[in-house]
């Protein structure tokens, strides 16, 4: 299991239909492109606080 460290935080705004815009700096750092698929996990701690964790799904070899 990998252990990650926080590099920085950023704010996103939830728009119409629950859409979020990932800031350009983060998209560049993560090398996100149009049509990339992101996987989301919702976590909850014992106090009931919830958070979303996102990561880019693996790209099929023929798309790289």
mmCIF file of the N, C-alpha and C atoms, coordinates in Angstrom:
data_MODEL
# 
_entry.id   MODEL 
# 
loop_
_atom_site.group_PDB 
_atom_site.id 
_atom_site.type_symbol 
_atom_site.label_atom_id 
_atom_site.label_alt_id 
_atom_site.label_comp_id 
_atom_site.label_asym_id 
_atom_site.label_entity_id 
_atom_site.label_seq_id 
_atom_site.pdbx_PDB_ins_code 
_atom_site.Cartn_x 
_atom_site.Cartn_y 
_atom_site.Cartn_z 
_atom_site.occupancy 
_atom_site.B_iso_or_equiv 
_atom_site.pdbx_formal_charge 
_atom_site.auth_seq_id 
_atom_site.auth_comp_id 
_atom_site.auth_asym_id 
_atom_site.auth_atom_id 
_atom_site.pdbx_PDB_model_num 
ATOM 1   N N  . UNK A 1 1  ? 0.846   -1.183 0.000   1.00 0.00 ? 1  UNK A N  1 
ATOM 2   C CA . UNK A 1 1  ? 0.000   0.000  0.000   1.00 0.00 ? 1  UNK A CA 1 
ATOM 3   C C  . UNK A 1 1  ? 0.887   1.239  0.000   1.00 0.00 ? 1  UNK A C  1 
ATOM 4   N N  . UNK A 1 2  ? 0.595   2.163  -0.891  1.00 0.00 ? 2  UNK A N  1 
ATOM 5   C CA . UNK A 1 2  ? 1.373   3.395  -0.993  1.00 0.00 ? 2  UNK A CA 1 
ATOM 6   C C  . UNK A 1 2  ? 0.925   4.401  0.062   1.00 0.00 ? 2  UNK A C  1 
ATOM 7   N N  . UNK A 1 3  ? 1.876   5.168  0.543   1.00 0.00 ? 3  UNK A N  1 
ATOM 8   C CA . UNK A 1 3  ? 1.559   6.256  1.467   1.00 0.00 ? 3  UNK A CA 1 
ATOM 9   C C  . UNK A 1 3  ? 1.889   7.555  0.748   1.00 0.00 ? 3  UNK A C  1 
ATOM 10  N N  . UNK A 1 4  ? 0.914   8.431  0.674   1.00 0.00 ? 4  UNK A N  1 
ATOM 11  C CA . UNK A 1 4  ? 1.077   9.701  -0.016  1.00 0.00 ? 4  UNK A CA 1 
ATOM 12  C C  . UNK A 1 4  ? 1.222   10.822 0.995   1.00 0.00 ? 4  UNK A C  1 
ATOM 13  N N  . UNK A 1 5  ? 1.921   11.855 0.588   1.00 0.00 ? 5  UNK A N  1 
ATOM 14  C CA . UNK A 1 5  ? 2.012   13.056 1.417   1.00 0.00 ? 5  UNK A CA 1 
ATOM 15  C C  . UNK A 1 5  ? 1.316   14.187 0.680   1.00 0.00 ? 5  UNK A C  1 
ATOM 16  N N  . UNK A 1 6  ? 0.772   15.114 1.422   1.00 0.00 ? 6  UNK A N  1 
ATOM 17  C CA . UNK A 1 6  ? 0.065   16.243 0.832   1.00 0.00 ? 6  UNK A CA 1 
ATOM 18  C C  . UNK A 1 6  ? 1.061   17.226 0.247   1.00 0.00 ? 6  UNK A C  1 
ATOM 19  N N  . UNK A 1 7  ? 0.866   17.586 -1.022  1.00 0.00 ? 7  UNK A N  1 
ATOM 20  C CA . UNK A 1 7  ? 1.715   18.590 -1.664  1.00 0.00 ? 7  UNK A CA 1 
ATOM 21  C C  . UNK A 1 7  ? 1.117   19.981 -1.504  1.00 0.00 ? 7  UNK A C  1 
ATOM 22  N N  . UNK A 1 8  ? -0.180  20.110 -1.709  1.00 0.00 ? 8  UNK A N  1 
ATOM 23  C CA . UNK A 1 8  ? -0.867  21.376 -1.515  1.00 0.00 ? 8  UNK A CA 1 
ATOM 24  C C  . UNK A 1 8  ? -2.368  21.144 -1.544  1.00 0.00 ? 8  UNK A C  1 
ATOM 25  N N  . UNK A 1 9  ? -3.109  22.148 -1.112  1.00 0.00 ? 9  UNK A N  1 
ATOM 26  C CA . UNK A 1 9  ? -4.559  22.125 -1.147  1.00 0.00 ? 9  UNK A CA 1 
ATOM 27  C C  . UNK A 1 9  ? -5.036  23.162 -2.147  1.00 0.00 ? 9  UNK A C  1 
ATOM 28  N N  . UNK A 1 10 ? -6.229  22.981 -2.659  1.00 0.00 ? 10 UNK A N  1 
ATOM 29  C CA . UNK A 1 10 ? -6.850  23.974 -3.531  1.00 0.00 ? 10 UNK A CA 1 
ATOM 30  C C  . UNK A 1 10 ? -8.361  23.909 -3.357  1.00 0.00 ? 10 UNK A C  1 
ATOM 31  N N  . UNK A 1 11 ? -9.016  24.967 -3.727  1.00 0.00 ? 11 UNK A N  1 
ATOM 32  C CA . UNK A 1 11 ? -10.472 25.029 -3.617  1.00 0.00 ? 11 UNK A CA 1 
ATOM 33  C C  . UNK A 1 11 ? -11.103 24.832 -4.980  1.00 0.00 ? 11 UNK A C  1 
ATOM 34  N N  . UNK A 1 12 ? -12.223 24.137 -4.997  1.00 0.00 ? 12 UNK A N  1 
ATOM 35  C CA . UNK A 1 12 ? -13.031 23.998 -6.204  1.00 0.00 ? 12 UNK A CA 1 
ATOM 36  C C  . UNK A 1 12 ? -14.448 24.410 -5.847  1.00 0.00 ? 12 UNK A C  1 
ATOM 37  N N  . UNK A 1 13 ? -15.169 24.893 -6.836  1.00 0.00 ? 13 UNK A N  1 
ATOM 38  C CA . UNK A 1 13 ? -16.553 25.303 -6.645  1.00 0.00 ? 13 UNK A CA 1 
ATOM 39  C C  . UNK A 1 13 ? -17.459 24.254 -7.256  1.00 0.00 ? 13 UNK A C  1 
ATOM 40  N N  . UNK A 1 14 ? -18.510 23.913 -6.534  1.00 0.00 ? 14 UNK A N  1 
ATOM 41  C CA . UNK A 1 14 ? -19.499 22.977 -7.065  1.00 0.00 ? 14 UNK A CA 1 
ATOM 42  C C  . UNK A 1 14 ? -20.490 23.785 -7.886  1.00 0.00 ? 14 UNK A C  1 
ATOM 43  N N  . UNK A 1 15 ? -20.640 23.403 -9.155  1.00 0.00 ? 15 UNK A N  1 
ATOM 44  C CA . UNK A 1 15 ? -21.506 24.141 -10.062 1.00 0.00 ? 15 UNK A CA 1 
ATOM 45  C C  . UNK A 1 15 ? -22.814 23.408 -10.330 1.00 0.00 ? 15 UNK A C  1 
ATOM 46  N N  . UNK A 1 16 ? -23.452 23.786 -11.400 1.00 0.00 ? 16 UNK A N  1 
ATOM 47  C CA . UNK A 1 16 ? -24.733 23.234 -11.801 1.00 0.00 ? 16 UNK A CA 1 
ATOM 48  C C  . UNK A 1 16 ? -24.612 21.710 -11.954 1.00 0.00 ? 16 UNK A C  1 
ATOM 49  N N  . UNK A 1 17 ? -25.555 20.996 -11.401 1.00 0.00 ? 17 UNK A N  1 
ATOM 50  C CA . UNK A 1 17 ? -25.566 19.550 -11.527 1.00 0.00 ? 17 UNK A CA 1 
ATOM 51  C C  . UNK A 1 17 ? -24.461 18.856 -10.745 1.00 0.00 ? 17 UNK A C  1 
ATOM 52  N N  . UNK A 1 18 ? -23.841 19.560 -9.791  1.00 0.00 ? 18 UNK A N  1 
ATOM 53  C CA . UNK A 1 18 ? -22.776 18.964 -8.994  1.00 0.00 ? 18 UNK A CA 1 
ATOM 54  C C  . UNK A 1 18 ? -21.429 18.926 -9.681  1.00 0.00 ? 18 UNK A C  1 
ATOM 55  N N  . UNK A 1 19 ? -21.302 19.628 -10.792 1.00 0.00 ? 19 UNK A N  1 
ATOM 56  C CA . UNK A 1 19 ? -20.029 19.625 -11.531 1.00 0.00 ? 19 UNK A CA 1 
ATOM 57  C C  . UNK A 1 19 ? -18.973 20.414 -10.769 1.00 0.00 ? 19 UNK A C  1 
ATOM 58  N N  . UNK A 1 20 ? -17.747 19.886 -10.800 1.00 0.00 ? 20 UNK A N  1 
ATOM 59  C CA . UNK A 1 20 ? -16.627 20.619 -10.213 1.00 0.00 ? 20 UNK A CA 1 
ATOM 60  C C  . UNK A 1 20 ? -15.597 20.873 -11.301 1.00 0.00 ? 20 UNK A C  1 
ATOM 61  N N  . UNK A 1 21 ? -14.889 21.970 -11.153 1.00 0.00 ? 21 UNK A N  1 
ATOM 62  C CA . UNK A 1 21 ? -13.803 22.303 -12.071 1.00 0.00 ? 21 UNK A CA 1 
ATOM 63  C C  . UNK A 1 21 ? -12.503 22.158 -11.312 1.00 0.00 ? 21 UNK A C  1 
ATOM 64  N N  . UNK A 1 22 ? -11.632 21.301 -11.823 1.00 0.00 ? 22 UNK A N  1 
ATOM 65  C CA . UNK A 1 22 ? -10.319 21.121 -11.217 1.00 0.00 ? 22 UNK A CA 1 
ATOM 66  C C  . UNK A 1 22 ? -9.438  22.247 -11.737 1.00 0.00 ? 22 UNK A C  1 
ATOM 67  N N  . UNK A 1 23 ? -8.831  23.036 -10.837 1.00 0.00 ? 23 UNK A N  1 
ATOM 68  C CA . UNK A 1 23 ? -8.007  24.161 -11.277 1.00 0.00 ? 23 UNK A CA 1 
ATOM 69  C C  . UNK A 1 23 ? -6.912  23.714 -12.255 1.00 0.00 ? 23 UNK A C  1 
ATOM 70  N N  . UNK A 1 24 ? -6.600  24.589 -13.197 1.00 0.00 ? 24 UNK A N  1 
ATOM 71  C CA . UNK A 1 24 ? -5.624  24.273 -14.248 1.00 0.00 ? 24 UNK A CA 1 
ATOM 72  C C  . UNK A 1 24 ? -4.289  23.816 -13.693 1.00 0.00 ? 24 UNK A C  1 
ATOM 73  N N  . UNK A 1 25 ? -3.804  24.465 -12.641 1.00 0.00 ? 25 UNK A N  1 
ATOM 74  C CA . UNK A 1 25 ? -2.518  24.080 -12.050 1.00 0.00 ? 25 UNK A CA 1 
ATOM 75  C C  . UNK A 1 25 ? -2.545  22.617 -11.601 1.00 0.00 ? 25 UNK A C  1 
ATOM 76  N N  . UNK A 1 26 ? -3.643  22.196 -10.985 1.00 0.00 ? 26 UNK A N  1 
ATOM 77  C CA . UNK A 1 26 ? -3.754  20.803 -10.542 1.00 0.00 ? 26 UNK A CA 1 
ATOM 78  C C  . UNK A 1 26 ? -3.840  19.859 -11.741 1.00 0.00 ? 26 UNK A C  1 
ATOM 79  N N  . UNK A 1 27 ? -4.604  20.248 -12.765 1.00 0.00 ? 27 UNK A N  1 
ATOM 80  C CA . UNK A 1 27 ? -4.702  19.402 -13.962 1.00 0.00 ? 27 UNK A CA 1 
ATOM 81  C C  . UNK A 1 27 ? -3.329  19.223 -14.598 1.00 0.00 ? 27 UNK A C  1 
ATOM 82  N N  . UNK A 1 28 ? -2.549  20.304 -14.646 1.00 0.00 ? 28 UNK A N  1 
ATOM 83  C CA . UNK A 1 28 ? -1.194  20.229 -15.214 1.00 0.00 ? 28 UNK A CA 1 
ATOM 84  C C  . UNK A 1 28 ? -0.310  19.313 -14.365 1.00 0.00 ? 28 UNK A C  1 
ATOM 85  N N  . UNK A 1 29 ? -0.328  19.495 -13.043 1.00 0.00 ? 29 UNK A N  1 
ATOM 86  C CA . UNK A 1 29 ? 0.500   18.686 -12.150 1.00 0.00 ? 29 UNK A CA 1 
ATOM 87  C C  . UNK A 1 29 ? 0.138   17.209 -12.233 1.00 0.00 ? 29 UNK A C  1 
ATOM 88  N N  . UNK A 1 30 ? -1.142  16.921 -12.414 1.00 0.00 ? 30 UNK A N  1 
ATOM 89  C CA . UNK A 1 30 ? -1.615  15.534 -12.463 1.00 0.00 ? 30 UNK A CA 1 
ATOM 90  C C  . UNK A 1 30 ? -1.608  14.961 -13.875 1.00 0.00 ? 30 UNK A C  1 
ATOM 91  N N  . UNK A 1 31 ? -1.256  15.814 -14.841 1.00 0.00 ? 31 UNK A N  1 
ATOM 92  C CA . UNK A 1 31 ? -1.238  15.413 -16.253 1.00 0.00 ? 31 UNK A CA 1 
ATOM 93  C C  . UNK A 1 31 ? -2.588  14.857 -16.706 1.00 0.00 ? 31 UNK A C  1 
ATOM 94  N N  . UNK A 1 32 ? -3.661  15.546 -16.270 1.00 0.00 ? 32 UNK A N  1 
ATOM 95  C CA . UNK A 1 32 ? -5.009  15.147 -16.673 1.00 0.00 ? 32 UNK A CA 1 
ATOM 96  C C  . UNK A 1 32 ? -5.309  15.684 -18.059 1.00 0.00 ? 32 UNK A C  1 
ATOM 97  N N  . UNK A 1 33 ? -5.913  14.859 -18.877 1.00 0.00 ? 33 UNK A N  1 
ATOM 98  C CA . UNK A 1 33 ? -6.311  15.240 -20.223 1.00 0.00 ? 33 UNK A CA 1 
ATOM 99  C C  . UNK A 1 33 ? -7.814  15.037 -20.370 1.00 0.00 ? 33 UNK A C  1 
ATOM 100 N N  . UNK A 1 34 ? -8.369  15.668 -21.410 1.00 0.00 ? 34 UNK A N  1 
ATOM 101 C CA . UNK A 1 34 ? -9.775  15.435 -21.714 1.00 0.00 ? 34 UNK A CA 1 
ATOM 102 C C  . UNK A 1 34 ? -10.003 13.943 -21.877 1.00 0.00 ? 34 UNK A C  1 
ATOM 103 N N  . UNK A 1 35 ? -11.128 13.496 -21.450 1.00 0.00 ? 35 UNK A N  1 
ATOM 104 C CA . UNK A 1 35 ? -11.563 12.096 -21.538 1.00 0.00 ? 35 UNK A CA 1 
ATOM 105 C C  . UNK A 1 35 ? -10.866 11.157 -20.554 1.00 0.00 ? 35 UNK A C  1 
ATOM 106 N N  . UNK A 1 36 ? -9.966  11.668 -19.695 1.00 0.00 ? 36 UNK A N  1 
ATOM 107 C CA . UNK A 1 36 ? -9.428  10.817 -18.636 1.00 0.00 ? 36 UNK A CA 1 
ATOM 108 C C  . UNK A 1 36 ? -10.577 10.430 -17.711 1.00 0.00 ? 36 UNK A C  1 
ATOM 109 N N  . UNK A 1 37 ? -10.479 9.255  -17.141 1.00 0.00 ? 37 UNK A N  1 
ATOM 110 C CA . UNK A 1 37 ? -11.481 8.796  -16.186 1.00 0.00 ? 37 UNK A CA 1 
ATOM 111 C C  . UNK A 1 37 ? -10.905 8.921  -14.789 1.00 0.00 ? 37 UNK A C  1 
ATOM 112 N N  . UNK A 1 38 ? -11.672 9.540  -13.896 1.00 0.00 ? 38 UNK A N  1 
ATOM 113 C CA . UNK A 1 38 ? -11.262 9.647  -12.504 1.00 0.00 ? 38 UNK A CA 1 
ATOM 114 C C  . UNK A 1 38 ? -12.110 8.692  -11.674 1.00 0.00 ? 38 UNK A C  1 
ATOM 115 N N  . UNK A 1 39 ? -11.466 8.007  -10.743 1.00 0.00 ? 39 UNK A N  1 
ATOM 116 C CA . UNK A 1 39 ? -12.167 7.152  -9.803  1.00 0.00 ? 39 UNK A CA 1 
ATOM 117 C C  . UNK A 1 39 ? -12.330 7.950  -8.522  1.00 0.00 ? 39 UNK A C  1 
ATOM 118 N N  . UNK A 1 40 ? -13.490 7.832  -7.885  1.00 0.00 ? 40 UNK A N  1 
ATOM 119 C CA . UNK A 1 40 ? -13.746 8.571  -6.650  1.00 0.00 ? 40 UNK A CA 1 
ATOM 120 C C  . UNK A 1 40 ? -14.084 7.586  -5.539  1.00 0.00 ? 40 UNK A C  1 
ATOM 121 N N  . UNK A 1 41 ? -13.556 7.885  -4.349  1.00 0.00 ? 41 UNK A N  1 
ATOM 122 C CA . UNK A 1 41 ? -13.873 7.095  -3.158  1.00 0.00 ? 41 UNK A CA 1 
ATOM 123 C C  . UNK A 1 41 ? -14.361 8.087  -2.105  1.00 0.00 ? 41 UNK A C  1 
ATOM 124 N N  . UNK A 1 42 ? -15.442 7.754  -1.416  1.00 0.00 ? 42 UNK A N  1 
ATOM 125 C CA . UNK A 1 42 ? -15.943 8.575  -0.324  1.00 0.00 ? 42 UNK A CA 1 
ATOM 126 C C  . UNK A 1 42 ? -15.568 7.868  0.973   1.00 0.00 ? 42 UNK A C  1 
ATOM 127 N N  . UNK A 1 43 ? -14.872 8.600  1.834   1.00 0.00 ? 43 UNK A N  1 
ATOM 128 C CA . UNK A 1 43 ? -14.427 8.055  3.119   1.00 0.00 ? 43 UNK A CA 1 
ATOM 129 C C  . UNK A 1 43 ? -15.166 8.763  4.245   1.00 0.00 ? 43 UNK A C  1 
ATOM 130 N N  . UNK A 1 44 ? -15.320 8.060  5.366   1.00 0.00 ? 44 UNK A N  1 
ATOM 131 C CA . UNK A 1 44 ? -15.960 8.654  6.539   1.00 0.00 ? 44 UNK A CA 1 
ATOM 132 C C  . UNK A 1 44 ? -15.154 8.270  7.767   1.00 0.00 ? 44 UNK A C  1 
ATOM 133 N N  . UNK A 1 45 ? -14.901 9.257  8.631   1.00 0.00 ? 45 UNK A N  1 
ATOM 134 C CA . UNK A 1 45 ? -14.178 8.950  9.864   1.00 0.00 ? 45 UNK A CA 1 
ATOM 135 C C  . UNK A 1 45 ? -15.200 8.629  10.966  1.00 0.00 ? 45 UNK A C  1 
ATOM 136 N N  . UNK A 1 46 ? -14.747 8.193  12.126  1.00 0.00 ? 46 UNK A N  1 
ATOM 137 C CA . UNK A 1 46 ? -15.681 7.822  13.203  1.00 0.00 ? 46 UNK A CA 1 
ATOM 138 C C  . UNK A 1 46 ? -16.585 8.968  13.663  1.00 0.00 ? 46 UNK A C  1 
ATOM 139 N N  . UNK A 1 47 ? -16.173 10.212 13.417  1.00 0.00 ? 47 UNK A N  1 
ATOM 140 C CA . UNK A 1 47 ? -16.998 11.368 13.802  1.00 0.00 ? 47 UNK A CA 1 
ATOM 141 C C  . UNK A 1 47 ? -18.053 11.709 12.760  1.00 0.00 ? 47 UNK A C  1 
ATOM 142 N N  . UNK A 1 48 ? -18.060 11.012 11.631  1.00 0.00 ? 48 UNK A N  1 
ATOM 143 C CA . UNK A 1 48 ? -19.050 11.259 10.592  1.00 0.00 ? 48 UNK A CA 1 
ATOM 144 C C  . UNK A 1 48 ? -18.605 12.241 9.518   1.00 0.00 ? 48 UNK A C  1 
ATOM 145 N N  . UNK A 1 49 ? -17.388 12.786 9.639   1.00 0.00 ? 49 UNK A N  1 
ATOM 146 C CA . UNK A 1 49 ? -16.869 13.678 8.613   1.00 0.00 ? 49 UNK A CA 1 
ATOM 147 C C  . UNK A 1 49 ? -16.540 12.864 7.370   1.00 0.00 ? 49 UNK A C  1 
ATOM 148 N N  . UNK A 1 50 ? -16.957 13.359 6.219   1.00 0.00 ? 50 UNK A N  1 
ATOM 149 C CA . UNK A 1 50 ? -16.733 12.651 4.963   1.00 0.00 ? 50 UNK A CA 1 
ATOM 150 C C  . UNK A 1 50 ? -15.820 13.443 4.054   1.00 0.00 ? 50 UNK A C  1 
ATOM 151 N N  . UNK A 1 51 ? -15.093 12.724 3.214   1.00 0.00 ? 51 UNK A N  1 
ATOM 152 C CA . UNK A 1 51 ? -14.236 13.353 2.218   1.00 0.00 ? 51 UNK A CA 1 
ATOM 153 C C  . UNK A 1 51 ? -14.229 12.502 0.964   1.00 0.00 ? 51 UNK A C  1 
ATOM 154 N N  . UNK A 1 52 ? -13.931 13.171 -0.148  1.00 0.00 ? 52 UNK A N  1 
ATOM 155 C CA . UNK A 1 52 ? -13.798 12.477 -1.428  1.00 0.00 ? 52 UNK A CA 1 
ATOM 156 C C  . UNK A 1 52 ? -12.325 12.378 -1.765  1.00 0.00 ? 52 UNK A C  1 
ATOM 157 N N  . UNK A 1 53 ? -11.931 11.230 -2.272  1.00 0.00 ? 53 UNK A N  1 
ATOM 158 C CA . UNK A 1 53 ? -10.574 11.026 -2.759  1.00 0.00 ? 53 UNK A CA 1 
ATOM 159 C C  . UNK A 1 53 ? -10.710 10.660 -4.236  1.00 0.00 ? 53 UNK A C  1 
ATOM 160 N N  . UNK A 1 54 ? -9.976  11.377 -5.100  1.00 0.00 ? 54 UNK A N  1 
ATOM 161 C CA . UNK A 1 54 ? -10.031 11.137 -6.539  1.00 0.00 ? 54 UNK A CA 1 
ATOM 162 C C  . UNK A 1 54 ? -8.669  10.693 -7.045  1.00 0.00 ? 54 UNK A C  1 
ATOM 163 N N  . UNK A 1 55 ? -8.670  9.812  -8.013  1.00 0.00 ? 55 UNK A N  1 
ATOM 164 C CA . UNK A 1 55 ? -7.442  9.481  -8.707  1.00 0.00 ? 55 UNK A CA 1 
ATOM 165 C C  . UNK A 1 55 ? -7.761  9.094  -10.137 1.00 0.00 ? 55 UNK A C  1 
ATOM 166 N N  . UNK A 1 56 ? -6.776  9.240  -11.004 1.00 0.00 ? 56 UNK A N  1 
ATOM 167 C CA . UNK A 1 56 ? -6.968  8.925  -12.418 1.00 0.00 ? 56 UNK A CA 1 
ATOM 168 C C  . UNK A 1 56 ? -6.890  7.426  -12.593 1.00 0.00 ? 56 UNK A C  1 
ATOM 169 N N  . UNK A 1 57 ? -7.863  6.880  -13.283 1.00 0.00 ? 57 UNK A N  1 
ATOM 170 C CA . UNK A 1 57 ? -7.855  5.453  -13.594 1.00 0.00 ? 57 UNK A CA 1 
ATOM 171 C C  . UNK A 1 57 ? -6.721  5.173  -14.566 1.00 0.00 ? 57 UNK A C  1 
ATOM 172 N N  . UNK A 1 58 ? -6.251  3.960  -14.566 1.00 0.00 ? 58 UNK A N  1 
ATOM 173 C CA . UNK A 1 58 ? -5.193  3.566  -15.499 1.00 0.00 ? 58 UNK A CA 1 
ATOM 174 C C  . UNK A 1 58 ? -5.692  3.710  -16.931 1.00 0.00 ? 58 UNK A C  1 
ATOM 175 N N  . UNK A 1 59 ? -4.825  4.226  -17.787 1.00 0.00 ? 59 UNK A N  1 
ATOM 176 C CA . UNK A 1 59 ? -5.167  4.349  -19.204 1.00 0.00 ? 59 UNK A CA 1 
ATOM 177 C C  . UNK A 1 59 ? -4.878  3.031  -19.906 1.00 0.00 ? 59 UNK A C  1 
ATOM 178 N N  . UNK A 1 60 ? -5.774  2.611  -20.792 1.00 0.00 ? 60 UNK A N  1 
ATOM 179 C CA . UNK A 1 60 ? -5.462  1.415  -21.591 1.00 0.00 ? 60 UNK A CA 1 
ATOM 180 C C  . UNK A 1 60 ? -4.183  1.655  -22.396 1.00 0.00 ? 60 UNK A C  1 
ATOM 181 N N  . UNK A 1 61 ? -3.396  0.621  -22.589 1.00 0.00 ? 61 UNK A N  1 
ATOM 182 C CA . UNK A 1 61 ? -2.109  0.738  -23.297 1.00 0.00 ? 61 UNK A CA 1 
ATOM 183 C C  . UNK A 1 61 ? -2.247  1.321  -24.694 1.00 0.00 ? 61 UNK A C  1 
ATOM 184 N N  . UNK A 1 62 ? -3.355  1.050  -25.373 1.00 0.00 ? 62 UNK A N  1 
ATOM 185 C CA . UNK A 1 62 ? -3.523  1.552  -26.747 1.00 0.00 ? 62 UNK A CA 1 
ATOM 186 C C  . UNK A 1 62 ? -3.842  3.037  -26.791 1.00 0.00 ? 62 UNK A C  1 
ATOM 187 N N  . UNK A 1 63 ? -4.112  3.680  -25.647 1.00 0.00 ? 63 UNK A N  1 
ATOM 188 C CA . UNK A 1 63 ? -4.420  5.110  -25.617 1.00 0.00 ? 63 UNK A CA 1 
ATOM 189 C C  . UNK A 1 63 ? -3.242  5.947  -25.194 1.00 0.00 ? 63 UNK A C  1 
ATOM 190 N N  . UNK A 1 64 ? -2.164  5.355  -24.762 1.00 0.00 ? 64 UNK A N  1 
ATOM 191 C CA . UNK A 1 64 ? -1.020  6.136  -24.270 1.00 0.00 ? 64 UNK A CA 1 
ATOM 192 C C  . UNK A 1 64 ? -0.167  6.663  -25.373 1.00 0.00 ? 64 UNK A C  1 
# 
